[in-house]
Amino acid sequence: CSDGGFLGALCGLMIDAYLFKLENCHVIGGVINYQGSATKACVGGLVGEIVNEESRDGCDFSGLGCSADASVTCASTISGEAGAAGIGGLIGLSANVSPLTIKGSFFHGSVYTPSTSHVGLVYGLSDFTPTVTSVYYQSTMTGTNYVTTESNANATKVDGTTTTWSTAVTNMNDAISNDITGYQYVLKEGASCPVMEKK
């Protein structure tokens, strides 16, 4: 985690991520917990913040066939301006990233913050509306003073009745079939969420 308050299991802060693809990356278990004193904190299950210094052609980021099965927490009370923080199950915050694409991915776990933050179970905050395709979550979101982002509405909740993990696995595999050819999601007996395995 850098002094700026950026924390992710794979990457805390990613700058100028032009034409960048994050494929078949998974966080299995654990806690991603920011406890620093920065005035701005961006925390994500995979990436804390993705930022490009300006918006232009090529300023895109794709998360394809990725997942986080973990607790994402910003335990510190952030003292910065309202909305300065982004806390997300997969991505904390993205700025000047267009298009931002998340496809065939899921978050299973929990998100918590006591601070004034933009919080979502997929991404915390994005200044461009991401393209979300076959993305699922089975998660809880708790805390105080947070603003729920549209990321929850853009993804599908696995409630075990209307939508099951079995359905999610089929749809996620279909969505990434042309991007990740050697792997597929499987739901093992007794497992709480899918895993990615070689075909």
Backbone as a ProteinNet text record, in pm:
[ID]
protein_1_A
[PRIMARY]
CSDGGFLGALCGLMIDAYLFKLENCHVIGGVINYQGSATKACVGGLVGEIVNEESRDGCDFSGLGCSADASVTCASTISGEAGAAGIGGLIGLSANVSPLTIKGSFFHGSVYTPSTSHVGLVYGLSDFTPTVTSVYYQSTMTGTNYVTTESNANATKVDGTTTTWSTAVTNMNDAISNDITGYQYVLKEGASCPVMEKK
[TERTIARY]
84.1	0	89	60.4	138.8	89.3	164.3	125.1	-4.1	-42.2	-164	-291.4	-281.4	-401.4	-465.2	-385.7	-435.8	-400.1	-500.3	-474.6	-558.9	-493.3	-560.6	-476.8	-539.6	-464.4	-361.6	-393.9	-300.7	-221.8	-287.7	-223.7	-295.5	-218.2	-278.2	-318	-225.2	-249.4	-192.2	-275	-233.5	-254	-144.3	-149.1	-123.4	-203.8	-190.6	-194.4	-304	-321.7	-387.9	-313.1	-367.2	-375.2	-489.7	-511.4	-473.2	-506.2	-464	-573.1	-532.9	-626.3	-580.1	-672	-648.3	-731	-664.9	-734.7	-703.6	-808.3	-794.8	-710.2	-744.3	-675.8	-775.3	-732.9	-827.5	-764.4	-842.9	-804.4	-893.2	-830.9	-906.8	-877.4	-972.4	-959.6	-879.5	-889.1	-810	-887.5	-816.4	-873.6	-786.8	-846.7	-778.2	-825.7	-742.5	-786.5	-693.3	-744.6	-666.1	-684.2	-572	-577.2	-492	-464.2	-378.1	-451.9	-384.2	-438.8	-448.9	-448.2	-457.8	-594.7	-601.2	-729.2	-813.4	-753	-825	-781.2	-876.9	-842.1	-924.1	-857.6	-923.6	-883.2	-980.7	-953.1	-1036.7	-973.5	-1045.1	-995.9	-1082.7	-1042.8	-929.8	-927.2	-819.2	-728.1	-787.1	-710.6	-771.9	-686.2	-735.4	-785.9	-699.8	-740.2	-672.6	-749.5	-698.3	-720.8	-614.6	-630.5	-543.7	-602.5	-529.2	-526.3	-414.7	-400.5	-491.6	-533.6	-630.4	-708.6	-826.5	-912.3	-889.8	-844.9	-824	-830.2	-821.5	-827	-719.8	-760.3	-668.3	-670.1	-749.6	-757.1	-857.1	-833.4	-931.4	-867.7	-954.4	-912.3	-1017.5	-972.7	-1064.7	-1029.9	-1130.6	-1117.6	-1197.7	-1129.6	-1195.7	-1171.5	-1278.3	-1265.1	-1187.5	-1218.1	-1147.1	-1243.5	-1188.8	-1276.4	-1200.5	-1277.7	-1223.3	-1319.4	-1267	-1342.4	-1274.3	-1311.6	-1235.8	-1318.7	-1263.3	-1321.4	-1244	-1316.2	-1254.6	-1298.3	-1201	-1232.2	-1145.6	-1208	-1134.2	-1165.9	-1085.4	-1114.6	-1092.2	-1010.2	-981.3	-1097.5	-1112.1	-1207.5	-1136.3	-1174.4	-1106.5	-1154.8	-1061.2	-1096.5	-1112.7	-1095.2	-1102.3	-1243.9	-1257.3	-1387.9	-1481.2	-1611.9	-1711.9	-1693.2	-1696.4	-1684.2	-1542.3	-1444.6	-1305	-1259.6	-1330.6	-1286.4	-1375	-1314.8	-1388.4	-1352	-1450.3	-1427.4	-1510.1	-1446.2	-1519.2	-1473.5	-1564.3	-1531.2	-1419.8	-1419.1	-1313.9	-1221.9	-1279.2	-1202.1	-1252.3	-1159.8	-1199	-1250.2	-1165.8	-1202.7	-1133.3	-1202.8	-1139.5	-1168	-1065.5	-1077.8	-1016.3	-1090.7	-1047.8	-1018.1	-1093.4	-1079.2	-1204.8	-1191.7	-1308.1	-1262.7	-1315.6	-1413.8	-1348.6	-1425.2	-1391.1	-1483.7	-1425.4	-1503.8	-1476.7	-1583.9	-1572.3	-1663.5	-1605.9	-1682.6	-1648.9	-1753.6	-1732.6	-1657.3	-1695.7	-1622.3	-1720.3	-1665.5	-1754.6	-1681.9	-1763.9	-1713.7	-1795.4	-1725.3	-1789.1	-1719.2	-1791.1	-1726.1	-1802.2	-1728.6	-1792.5	-1713.5	-1785.6	-1724.7	-1769.2	-1673.1	-1706.1	-1622	-1685.6	-1612.4	-1693.3	-1627.1	-1696.6	-1690.2	-1631.7	-1604.6	-1705.4	-1705.3	-1782.7	-1716.4	-1780	-1717.1	-1821.7	-1774.6	-1855.8	-1822.2	-1923	-1900.3	-1984.9	-1927	-2000.2	-1944.5	-2025.5	-1982.4	-1902.3	-1898.1	-1813.1	-1704.9	-1745.1	-1651	-1708	-1617.3	-1661.5	-1711.4	-1628	-1662.9	-1593.5	-1667	-1610	-1672.5	-1589.6	-1645.7	-1704.9	-1678.6	-1746.7	-1821.7	-1941.4	-2018.8	-1953.8	-1910.1	-1843.9	-1942.1	-1886.6	-1963.4	-1948.3	-2058	-2056.1	-2136.7	-2071.6	-2136.7	-2114.2	-2221.1	-2213.5	-2121.4	-2151.8	-2077.5	-2172.2	-2123.8	-2210.5	-2148.6	-2234.7	-2185.8	-2275.8	-2217.1	-2288.1	-2213.2	-2260.1	-2178.1	-2264.6	-2199.5	-2264.2	-2188	-2259.9	-2201.1	-2247.9	-2154.9	-2190.9	-2101.5	-2144.6	-2067.1	-2158.4	-2099.9	-2176.6	-2133.9	-2226.1	-2198.3	-2153.5	-2179.4	-2134.7	-2248.4	-2209.8	-2303.3	-2292.8	-2403.8	-2402.4	-2396.8	-2301.3	-2287.3	-2374.7	-2379.6	-2463.4	-2404.5	-2286.7	-2223.6	-2306.7	-2379	-2462.9	-2574.6	-2632.5	-2741.8	-2693.9	-2568.6	-2516.6	-2474.4	-2456.5	-2420.5	-2542.8	-2529.7	-2641.7	-2611.8	-2705.4	-2689.4	-2722.4	-2635.9	-2663.4	-2738.8	-2870.3	-2952.7	-2990.8	-2949.1	-2978.2	-3114.2	-3198.1	-3333	-3353.7	-3360	-3374.4	-3249	-3135.2	-3006.7	-2920	-2869.1	-2781.7	-2639.8	-2544.3	-2407.4	-2396.8	-2479.5	-2478	-2511.7	-2613.3	-2648.6	-2536.4	-2480.1	-2372.4	-2251.6	-2215	-2101.6	-2122.7	-2240.9	-2271	-2257.4	-2314.5	-2312.4	-2173.4	-2098.9	-1962.2	-1873.1	-1884.4	-1804	-1838.6	-1965.8	-2006.1	-1948.2	-1947.9	-1903.2	-1753.9	-1674.2	-1527.8	-1474.5	-1562.8	-1521	-1422.8	-1432.4	-1341.2	-1216.1	-1216.4	-1103	-1008.9	-1066.1	-987.3	-1026.2	-946.1	-986.7	-945.5	-845	-794.4	-848.1	-931.8	-983.5	-1134.1	-1194.6	-1337.3	-1370.9	-1481.1	-1529.9	-1596.1	-1576.2	-1646.8	-1697	-1806.8	-1862.8	-1851.2	-1760	-1735.8	-1838.7	-1865.1	-1964.1	-1925.6	-2020	-1997.3	-1926.3	-1881.8	-1810.2	-1906.7	-1859.9	-1946.7	-1949.4	-1853.3	-1849.9	-1763	-1767.8	-1690.8	-1539.9	-1465.2	-1321.8	-1291.4	-1178.3	-1134.8	-1036.7	-1059.6	-971.3	-941.9	-833.2	-803.6	-911.3	-941.9	-1041.7	-986.4
-117.7	0	124.6	218.2	340.2	437.8	546.7	645.9	716.4	708	775.1	705.4	587.6	519.3	432.5	370.9	285.1	140.7	54.7	-82.5	-180.1	-281.8	-389.9	-515.4	-630.9	-755.2	-772.5	-726	-737.1	-609.4	-495.5	-367.7	-257.3	-172.9	-62.5	50.8	100.1	212.3	181.5	196.1	172.8	302.4	359.3	487.3	465.8	534	527.5	383.7	316.4	175.9	169.2	206.8	211.3	71	38.8	-89.3	-205.9	-194.9	-293.7	-397.5	-524	-632.4	-711.5	-729.5	-815.3	-940.3	-1051.7	-1174.1	-1288.6	-1360.5	-1484.2	-1462.5	-1356.6	-1326.4	-1341.7	-1407.9	-1441.9	-1425.3	-1372.5	-1361.9	-1458.6	-1553	-1657.2	-1647.7	-1593.4	-1583.7	-1462.7	-1431.8	-1324.3	-1195.6	-1094.9	-963.5	-856.2	-769.1	-652.4	-535	-485	-390.4	-270.4	-152.6	-30	29.2	56.3	110.1	235.8	300.3	418.1	545.1	659.2	788.5	887.8	840	929.1	995.7	1112.2	1181.1	1121.9	1033.8	964.5	819.3	729.2	586.8	519.1	438.4	359.7	214.2	131.2	-7	-99.6	-200.1	-295.8	-437	-534.2	-673.3	-710.4	-649.8	-673.8	-552.5	-436.5	-314.2	-199.9	-120.8	-8	105.1	158.1	266.6	250.9	276.5	283.6	425.9	496.7	636.2	665.7	736.6	788.1	940.4	1001.3	1144.8	1224.4	1165.9	1230.5	1122.7	1160.6	1066.5	1080.6	972.3	973.9	830.7	813.4	679.7	591.2	471	378.4	380.9	472.6	481.6	378.4	252.7	151.6	45.9	-20.4	-125.7	-235	-359.1	-472	-571.2	-611.2	-718.9	-837	-940.7	-1052.8	-1181.8	-1245.7	-1371.9	-1358.3	-1256.5	-1231.9	-1242.1	-1266.2	-1277.2	-1244	-1210.9	-1192.5	-1257.6	-1347.5	-1412.5	-1370.9	-1253.7	-1194	-1086.3	-1035.1	-920.3	-795.9	-694	-568.2	-461.8	-403.4	-316.2	-191.8	-78.9	43	76.8	25	37.4	178.4	257	392.5	486.3	589.3	696	800.5	809.5	899.4	1041.7	1135.5	1272.6	1366.4	1316.2	1401.2	1439.5	1509.7	1556.7	1439.7	1467.3	1363.1	1303.3	1173.1	1105.4	1087.1	1121.2	1109.6	965.4	875.3	736.4	647.7	543	442.8	305.5	231	98.3	0.7	-99.1	-191	-334	-426.7	-567.1	-608.8	-553.8	-583.8	-464.3	-346.4	-225.1	-113.4	-41.2	66.7	188.1	245.1	365.8	366.2	417.1	437.7	579.9	645	783.3	796.3	859.7	876.3	743.3	642.5	510.3	483.4	487.6	466.6	404.2	286.4	213.2	131.3	116.9	23.6	-96	-211.8	-331.7	-437.7	-490.3	-600.9	-712	-826.5	-933	-1069	-1151	-1287.1	-1293	-1209	-1197	-1199.5	-1217.8	-1215.9	-1171.6	-1127.7	-1094.9	-1172.2	-1239.4	-1315.7	-1277	-1213	-1168.1	-1053.9	-957.4	-845.7	-718	-605.8	-473.3	-392.4	-326.5	-247.9	-121.4	-10.2	112.3	200	265.7	360.2	502.8	521.3	655	696.7	825.4	877.6	829.7	737.4	672.3	634.4	616	552.1	403.8	322.7	180.8	97.3	-7.2	-98.9	-238.9	-335.7	-474.3	-520.6	-439	-467.4	-359.6	-235.3	-123.6	-14.2	64.6	167.8	292.2	347.7	472.3	477	521.1	538.7	661.9	747.8	867.1	837.2	718.1	670.7	542.6	527.1	407.4	285.7	189.8	72.1	-17.8	-98.6	-204.1	-329.9	-375.3	-489.8	-602.5	-714.2	-826	-955	-1021.6	-1148.9	-1137	-1040.3	-1018.2	-1043.1	-1114.7	-1160.3	-1128.2	-1121.2	-1102.8	-1176.1	-1223.9	-1279.2	-1224.9	-1111.4	-1032.8	-950	-895.5	-801.4	-669.6	-561.7	-428.6	-356.4	-319.5	-256.4	-136.2	-53.5	63.4	179.6	298.9	420.3	527.9	616.4	735.3	703.6	583.4	552.6	571.8	591.8	605.4	479.6	410.4	290.4	330.1	278.3	313.5	223.8	260.9	186	50.5	19.2	-107.5	-226.4	-213.1	-323.3	-350.9	-244.4	-259.2	-316.6	-287.7	-335	-481.2	-535.8	-676.9	-753.5	-884.4	-969.6	-1035.6	-1025.4	-1087.5	-1236.1	-1318	-1461.1	-1480.6	-1500.7	-1513.4	-1658.2	-1749.6	-1890.7	-1934.4	-1839.2	-1872.1	-1823.2	-1690.8	-1634.4	-1658.3	-1640.5	-1663.7	-1751	-1860.1	-1951.3	-1944.3	-1998.3	-2003.2	-2090.6	-2192.1	-2277.9	-2196.4	-2111.2	-2023.2	-1924.2	-1869.1	-1772.2	-1833.9	-1956.2	-2023.7	-2037.9	-2081.2	-2096	-1963.4	-1857.5	-1727.3	-1665.4	-1681.5	-1626.5	-1698.2	-1830.3	-1905.7	-1867.5	-1846.7	-1802.5	-1665.4	-1576.3	-1439.1	-1430.7	-1519.9	-1512.8	-1620	-1690.3	-1804.5	-1765.3	-1644.1	-1600.7	-1532.6	-1502.4	-1431.8	-1524.8	-1620.7	-1715	-1855.3	-1912.3	-2037	-2162.7	-2154	-2275.3	-2301	-2210.9	-2223.2	-2202.9	-2249	-2228.9	-2229.6	-2162.5	-2167.7	-2301.4	-2354	-2474.6	-2451.1	-2513.7	-2505.8	-2643.8	-2656.4	-2785.8	-2811.3	-2937.6	-2975.1	-2922.1	-2854.3	-2799.3	-2666	-2614.9	-2488.9	-2371.6	-2262.3	-2144.2	-2055.8	-2074	-1996.2	-2071.2	-2031.2	-2102.5	-2079.4	-2163.4	-2144.9	-2162.2	-2108.9	-2124.1	-2239	-2328.9	-2442.4	-2460.6	-2533	-2568.3	-2661.3	-2645.7	-2731.1	-2872.3
0	0	0	-87	-90.7	15.2	36.6	135.9	98.2	-28.7	-72.4	-30.1	25.6	70.1	-35.1	-121.4	-228.1	-196.4	-193.8	-151.5	-232.1	-286.5	-357.5	-344.2	-353.5	-338.7	-450.1	-570.9	-683.1	-704.4	-691	-718.1	-640.9	-572.5	-500.4	-592.3	-673.7	-763.5	-900.5	-1003.3	-1141.3	-1218.8	-1270	-1340.2	-1488.2	-1571.4	-1717.1	-1767	-1733.6	-1772.8	-1909.4	-2012.6	-2146.8	-2206.8	-2263.8	-2330.5	-2240.2	-2113.1	-2014.9	-1992.3	-1987.2	-1959.5	-1838	-1744.6	-1629.6	-1652.8	-1679.8	-1718	-1622.2	-1584.8	-1507.1	-1381.6	-1307.7	-1182.3	-1067.3	-960.5	-854.3	-717	-625.8	-485.8	-408.8	-341.6	-271.8	-122.4	-49.4	94.6	139.8	267.2	325.1	342.2	392.8	421.3	357.3	278.7	224.2	307.8	397.2	499.6	505	466	476.4	615.6	684.8	819.8	833.8	721.5	722.7	761.3	740.5	781.9	666.7	544.4	429.1	424.4	357.9	343.3	231.1	153.5	46.8	47.7	43.5	38.4	-69.7	-150.9	-254	-232	-203.3	-166.6	-253.6	-313	-396.2	-372.7	-397	-382	-475.2	-594.5	-690.6	-703.1	-736	-760.6	-680.5	-612.8	-535.7	-622.8	-709.5	-799.4	-934.4	-1039.4	-1176.3	-1222.2	-1261	-1300.6	-1422.3	-1518.5	-1632.5	-1621.3	-1652.7	-1634.1	-1725.3	-1837.3	-1924.5	-1996.5	-2043.2	-2114.5	-2264.3	-2328.2	-2472.7	-2522.4	-2653.3	-2710	-2646.3	-2608.8	-2546.6	-2395.9	-2339.1	-2192.6	-2140.3	-2170.2	-2131.6	-2042.5	-1968.8	-1877.8	-1883	-1893	-1896.6	-1787.1	-1711.2	-1615.2	-1665.6	-1710.7	-1777.7	-1698.8	-1655.7	-1584.4	-1455.3	-1376.2	-1250.5	-1132	-1014.6	-898	-770.3	-668	-533.8	-435.7	-355.5	-248.7	-119.4	-67.3	41.9	110.9	219.6	288.1	247.1	200.7	160.1	260.1	330.1	442.6	440.9	468.3	496.7	641.6	733.5	875.6	927.6	857.2	902.2	871	952	923.3	840	713.3	620.3	644.6	654.7	692.2	573.3	453.6	335.2	299.5	185.5	142.3	113.8	121.5	97.9	-40.3	-47.1	-175.8	-222.8	-137.1	-179.5	-187.4	-121.8	-116.5	-202.2	-257.6	-333.1	-281.8	-237.2	-181.6	-264	-325.8	-412.4	-397.9	-423.4	-414.1	-508.5	-630.2	-726.6	-749.3	-774.8	-803.5	-712.6	-648.8	-560.9	-637	-723.3	-796.3	-931.3	-1032.7	-1163	-1209.3	-1264.1	-1310.2	-1448.7	-1539.9	-1678.4	-1745	-1710.3	-1771.8	-1852.8	-1983.5	-2070.1	-2201.6	-2234.7	-2154.7	-2042.3	-1934.7	-1828.1	-1844.3	-1870.1	-1897.8	-1791.4	-1733.4	-1638.8	-1690.2	-1716.1	-1782.9	-1722.9	-1704.6	-1657.8	-1526.8	-1431.6	-1305.4	-1188	-1066	-950.2	-824	-726.7	-593.6	-491.5	-402.4	-295.3	-165.9	-77	46.2	108.6	163.2	230.9	207	213.5	202.6	323.9	388.9	508.1	512.2	551.3	579.6	674.6	769	855.6	801.8	684.3	632	526.9	497.4	385.5	256.9	189.8	75.6	-27.3	-149.7	-252.8	-248.7	-223.5	-198.1	-293.2	-348.3	-434.3	-422.4	-453.3	-442	-564.1	-669.6	-785.2	-796.1	-811.3	-809.8	-719.6	-661.1	-569.7	-639.8	-729	-797.1	-931.7	-1034.3	-1167	-1230.8	-1292.3	-1355.2	-1492.9	-1547.4	-1667.5	-1630.9	-1681.4	-1650.9	-1716.1	-1639	-1696	-1771.8	-1860	-1924.7	-1840.7	-1782.8	-1692.2	-1755.8	-1785.3	-1854	-1776	-1740.2	-1667.3	-1546.6	-1462.8	-1338.5	-1221.5	-1120.2	-1011.3	-876	-775.8	-639.4	-541.4	-436.1	-320.7	-200.4	-152	-61.3	31.9	134	223.9	221.8	248.9	248.1	373.7	460.4	586.6	613.6	709	746.6	776.2	776.2	799.5	701	667.8	585.7	443.5	396.3	260.6	160.1	34.9	-75.8	-160.1	-180.4	-263.7	-409.8	-483.8	-623.7	-711.3	-838	-932.6	-966.2	-915.7	-952.1	-907.7	-799	-754.3	-854.3	-908.5	-1003.8	-1136.2	-1172.5	-1300.9	-1297.3	-1179	-1163.8	-1112.2	-1100.6	-1060.4	-927.3	-836.3	-705.9	-713.5	-657.3	-644.5	-513.7	-526.1	-405.5	-375.1	-462.1	-440.6	-488.3	-526.9	-573.8	-716.9	-733.5	-868.3	-951.3	-888.4	-954.7	-864.9	-918.5	-844.3	-900.7	-824.3	-874.8	-999.1	-1006.9	-1126.3	-1251.2	-1240.8	-1352.6	-1380.4	-1274.9	-1290.8	-1360.6	-1323.1	-1385.1	-1535.3	-1574.9	-1718.6	-1791.9	-1734.4	-1801.6	-1802.9	-1694.7	-1692.6	-1792.2	-1799.9	-1897.3	-2040.2	-2067	-2201	-2233	-2133.9	-2157.1	-2188.5	-2129.8	-2148	-2242.6	-2308.6	-2391.8	-2501.7	-2554.2	-2660.2	-2605	-2476.9	-2416.7	-2341.9	-2270.4	-2190.9	-2235.7	-2322.5	-2387.9	-2312	-2228.4	-2164	-2025.1	-1976.3	-1840.2	-1838.3	-1730.5	-1712.8	-1563.5	-1530.5	-1393.1	-1366.4	-1246.7	-1203.3	-1061.4	-1028.7	-894.2	-831.5	-737.7	-675.3	-565.3	-542.1	-442.9	-304	-242.8	-110.8	-106.2	-222.4	-227	-215.6	-157	-139.2	-262.3	-353.1	-478.1	-579.2	-705.6	-809.7	-798.4	-869.2	-887.1	-1035.1	-1077.1	-1216.2	-1225.8	-1323.2	-1344.1	-1492.3	-1519.6	-1658.8	-1711.9	-1839	-1902.2	-1916.9
[MASK]
+++++++++++++++++++++++++++++++++++++++++++++++++++++++++++++++++++++++++++++++++++++++++++++++++++++++++++++++++++++++++++++++++++++++++++++++++++++++++++++++++++++++++++++++++++++++++++++++++++++++

